[in-house]
Amino acid sequence: MKNPINKVKEENNLTLEEFAIIAGVSQSTIYKNIQGSNRTVNQNILKACEELGYNPNKIEKRFQDFKEFKKRELLQKK
């Protein structure tokens, strides 16, 4: 399962820097969201996704699904 934030980045051929500029956040914030380090998607990133033509509610839901998938994946390794 792919992180939806990374999918938006790749589908729009954006670098971390470009995505960060569009969202008005640091590259670190974009990176942390792509890695799934945050509990929820940064609101500025959701707004940027909407500006790029994506439904922010679907992005947030898919992000939560991605986090749950990663959690199950980690637990299965143990």
Secondary structure as UniProt FT lines:
FT   HELIX           4..11
FT   TURN            12..13
FT   HELIX           16..23
FT   HELIX           27..35
FT   HELIX           43..51
FT   TURN            52..53
FT   HELIX           56..77
//
